[in-house]
Amino acid sequence: MGMTITEKILAKSAGKDVVKPGENVWLNVDVLMTHDVCGPPTIGIWKREFGENAKIWDKDKLVIFPDHYIFTANKHANRNVNILREFAKEYEFENYYDVGTERYKGVCHIALAEEGYNIPGTVLFGTDSHTCTSGAFGMFATGVGNTDAAFILGTGKIWEKVPESLKFTFHGKMPEYLTAKDLILQILGDITTDGATYRAMEFDGEAVYSLSMNERMTLSNMAIEAGGMNGIIAADEVTEAYVKERTDKPYEILKSDDDAEYLAKYEYDVDKLEPIVAKPHSPDNRDTVKNVEGTQLTKCYIGSCTGGKITDFRFAAKLIAGNEVRVPTFVVPASTEVAKQLEIETHNGVSLKQIFEDAGCVIAQSSCAACLGGPDDTIGRAVDKDVVISTTNRNFPGRMGSKQSEVYLASPLSVAASAITGIITDPRNFL
Amino acid sequence: MGNKITGKVYVLGNNIDTDQIIPAEHLVYSLTDEEESKKYGHFALSSVPIDQAGLPNGGITFINGDNWQSEFSLIIGGSNFGCGSSREHAPFALQKAGVKAIVAESYARIFYRNSVDGGFLVPYESNEKLSDKFKTGDEYELDFENDTLKNLSTNNEYKLKNLGSVSEIVNAGGLFEYARKSGMIETSSFA
C-alpha cells in the first residue's frame, strides 16, 4: 500500500520507513515558529521545565515573529514583545524580527514563506493554528500550544498522531471571478468545522496547480477551519521557483503514491463554483455571495494571513481602481514586504497603494490587526453592531472585536465589490 | 488526581471555539504571575453568546461578577469543543476558573493536545450526546478509574470513552512530567 505525502513526510521526520494513520510518532522538528502572544508563555514553560540552564535545541531552527498586538498602547501587549526582545538578546538568537526595526516583517505565516523558512519535505510546528498555511509548500506544518512548543524548544522533538488523509481535487480552469478563498469556503460548507479534525487535507488538481504560491497558501491556511491537522499541496516547479528565490537550503519534493489510501475524496469543477461567503458566526456557514447580496455593511476589511497577501490586494485593486468605497474599508498588508509591493506594483499605471488611497481606504501597518479583534485601539476592530465583510479566516462570535458584530468571510474580489457599493455584492457585477 | 470528583456541571453546545473560551483581547496577561493570571479565570467563557451560556435555558454566566473562579467544575459540551486558535490560554483559563474536566462529544485537535500536554484538565469524550442529559447546575460524580459520569440529580450513569494512549500523559500530569518519568528529557532519546 502506498503512502500519502503527509505520511511520507511524517515517516521521514520520525526516522521510519512507513507510518500508518492512528500511529503516534515522535517527530524531529525542522522549524519551530512562535510570536508575541504565545512566545512569552512558551519561553516561561521552557525555563520552568528545563531550569536556568535551559538550552534552545537548535538556534537556526527557531524563528520568532512578533505580529499579533504590535501597534497598540496596551502595556501588557508591549510587555510581551519586550519579553521576546530580551529573550533574543539573552540567548544571542538571530531569527528574531523585532518591531520598530528594518527587520520587522508582520504576520508570521506570510513572513515564514517570504524569509525562506518554508521548505518542501520538512516539518514545521508553530504556536498558531494557522501554521497550516505553510503546507502549501509541500511540507507538514501544524499548530501547537505553548507546552508542546516549549517541549520542542528544549528537545527538538514532539509527538504527533499520524492523520488519515482527505483529498480535495479541483478540476478545470479558474474563472476570473473565483479565488482560492472561494474554494476553501466551498469545502468548509461541505465538510463543516470539524470535518477534518485530526485529519490531513490534501489539495490537488489542475486548478490548484494553476494558482500562485500566495493563493495556494490561502487554501492551506484555512484547513484549520475544518479542524484539519494540516493542509498540504505537493510542491511543483512554481513552489521550487518561489523557494529558490528565498533560500538555498536543500528541499525534497514528495508526492502521494497513486495507491495511497484516503478516508474520503472530494472532486470539484471550478467553472461550476460561484463566489462564496461564510455567514455569521461560523466559517462553515456557507452561502453564495449572490444569495446574500444587498446585506447592508458598516465595514470592509482586507488583511490577515488569509487575505492580506499581494495577490489579495491585486484582486481587490482591480475592482476598486477608479471607485470610491462607500463604507470604512481597511487595507492591512500582511507583511512589510507586501506593504512595499503595494507601492511598487501598478494597475493601469497607478500603484496599488494609490488606488486604495484614492478610493478612501484606510491603509494600516502590517500585523494581524483586527482579524482577531485585539486590544481596544486595534485599527479596523469591529465595534458595537458592526456588519463586516472580511478576507480573514474566522467569524466566530466576537472574533473581530465586538460580540454584537456580524462578520461575513469572503474573497478579496467579493470584499472589494462590496466596499464599492456598501452592501454585499457579487464581484461578477464589476468584472 | 483522586479517583472521583463531584461538583456542578455547566452545559454548552457544539463548536465552542477558543474565542468564546477566552477572547483574544485578554491574551496579553501573564500566565505565570499568580495575581495577573486570575484574569484568565475571570474572563473564561466570557464570549459565549448569553442565550447559549449554561444550557438548556441559557442566561447563566460561567463566572459571576468580579470572581475569577466558577461554581462549575465540569463542562459538558457537544461536538468540536475548543475549535479555532492554538491558544493554550483556553484550557488554562478554564483550569484557572476551577474546571477539572470536560466531557464533550469531540474536540478540536490543538485544544485537546493543550489540555493533555499542559496537564490543565481532563478532556473526556462521551459515547453519546450528554448535553441533553444534564442541566447546568446538576450535581455530578466523575469516576476517573472507571470512566463514568453520573448525574447525581437524576441518578443516571454514563460510560465515557477511555482516554486511550494519552492516559499516560494525563496520569503523569502533563507532557513534561511524562517525558521525565520515561527518561526522555534527560537522555533526549525517544522511544
Chai-1 contact restraints between the chains, C-beta under 6 A:
chainA,res_idxA,chainB,res_idxB,connection_type,confidence,min_distance_angstrom,max_distance_angstrom,comment,restraint_id
A,W26,B,F190,contact,1.0,0.0,6.0,A-B,restraint_1
A,V37,B,L27,contact,1.0,0.0,6.0,A-B,restraint_2
A,P41,B,L31,contact,1.0,0.0,6.0,A-B,restraint_3
A,G44,B,T32,contact,1.0,0.0,6.0,A-B,restraint_4
A,E49,B,F176,contact,1.0,0.0,6.0,A-B,restraint_5
A,N74,B,V28,contact,1.0,0.0,6.0,A-B,restraint_6
A,H76,B,V28,contact,1.0,0.0,6.0,A-B,restraint_7
A,H76,B,Y29,contact,1.0,0.0,6.0,A-B,restraint_8
A,A77,B,V28,contact,1.0,0.0,6.0,A-B,restraint_9
A,T127,B,S86,contact,1.0,0.0,6.0,A-B,restraint_10
A,D128,B,S86,contact,1.0,0.0,6.0,A-B,restraint_11
A,S129,B,S85,contact,1.0,0.0,6.0,A-B,restraint_12
A,S129,B,S86,contact,1.0,0.0,6.0,A-B,restraint_13
A,S129,B,I110,contact,1.0,0.0,6.0,A-B,restraint_14
A,G143,B,S86,contact,1.0,0.0,6.0,A-B,restraint_15
A,G143,B,I110,contact,1.0,0.0,6.0,A-B,restraint_16
A,G145,B,S86,contact,1.0,0.0,6.0,A-B,restraint_17
A,G145,B,E88,contact,1.0,0.0,6.0,A-B,restraint_18
A,G145,B,N114,contact,1.0,0.0,6.0,A-B,restraint_19
A,N146,B,E88,contact,1.0,0.0,6.0,A-B,restraint_20
A,T147,B,D117,contact,1.0,0.0,6.0,A-B,restraint_21
A,T147,B,G118,contact,1.0,0.0,6.0,A-B,restraint_22
A,T147,B,L175,contact,1.0,0.0,6.0,A-B,restraint_23
A,D148,B,D117,contact,1.0,0.0,6.0,A-B,restraint_24
A,F151,B,L175,contact,1.0,0.0,6.0,A-B,restraint_25
A,K157,B,F190,contact,1.0,0.0,6.0,A-B,restraint_26
A,T193,B,N15,contact,1.0,0.0,6.0,A-B,restraint_27
A,T193,B,N80,contact,1.0,0.0,6.0,A-B,restraint_28
A,T193,B,C83,contact,1.0,0.0,6.0,A-B,restraint_29
A,D194,B,S79,contact,1.0,0.0,6.0,A-B,restraint_30
A,D194,B,N80,contact,1.0,0.0,6.0,A-B,restraint_31
A,Y198,B,R109,contact,1.0,0.0,6.0,A-B,restraint_32
A,G227,B,A108,contact,1.0,0.0,6.0,A-B,restraint_33
A,M229,B,R109,contact,1.0,0.0,6.0,A-B,restraint_34
A,L372,B,A24,contact,1.0,0.0,6.0,A-B,restraint_35
A,G373,B,A24,contact,1.0,0.0,6.0,A-B,restraint_36
A,G373,B,E25,contact,1.0,0.0,6.0,A-B,restraint_37
A,P375,B,E25,contact,1.0,0.0,6.0,A-B,restraint_38
A,F396,B,D17,contact,1.0,0.0,6.0,A-B,restraint_39
A,F396,B,D19,contact,1.0,0.0,6.0,A-B,restraint_40
A,P397,B,S47,contact,1.0,0.0,6.0,A-B,restraint_41
A,P397,B,P49,contact,1.0,0.0,6.0,A-B,restraint_42
A,G398,B,D19,contact,1.0,0.0,6.0,A-B,restraint_43
A,G398,B,P23,contact,1.0,0.0,6.0,A-B,restraint_44
A,G398,B,S47,contact,1.0,0.0,6.0,A-B,restraint_45
A,R399,B,D19,contact,1.0,0.0,6.0,A-B,restraint_46
A,K403,B,S47,contact,1.0,0.0,6.0,A-B,restraint_47
